[in-house]
């Protein structure tokens, strides 16, 4: 059975990009340790709405650690204290009862605050649309047959391929003969069932 904890939240509130913004304090009571961080914010917002106050604006989408939509600074750390964990997958069991959490938006000149914890990430989208933010080319894996190879390698591969085909061709009569001899060794009923119509294994029908 999971335990419940209570937390003090220092949340950055900002009406719009022109607002100076400020920290406001809230109390998150009886929060299940199995909740995610975003679910905890949902509970806080439900209480704020019930009291007639403006809920905290924050971004989210899949809540499965895939889309990358959610994000905030928790106690000065991106996505909180758990390394390699998105904010939506950060669970409240990583905090202690009575902890104070400082929650603020990304601190970057490029990401201007739209409202509360929501920032304008269009500069990042522009970079990604231009081909990524690293030197490696983006896109799918190239077709293996479209990768250029030098003439020597191509001739070597061609010779090996022809050699294998020629070896199989020379073995073909022997393999066919062995197959027919195996059929002749079978009981007459079974052998006749596998014989082409006409009785002659070498007979070819037009």
Buried (B, 14 or more C-beta within 10 A) or exposed (E): EEEEBEBEBBBBBBBEEEEEBEEEEBEBEEBBBEBBBBBBBBBBBEBBEEEEEEBBBBBBEEBEBEEEBBBBBBBEEEBBEBEEBBBBBBBBEEBEEEBEBBBBBBEEEEBBBBBBBBBEBEEBEEEEEEEEEEEEEEEEEEEEEEEEEEEEEEEEEEEEEEEEEEEEEEEEEEEEEEEEEEBEEEEEEEBEEEBEEEEEBEEEEE
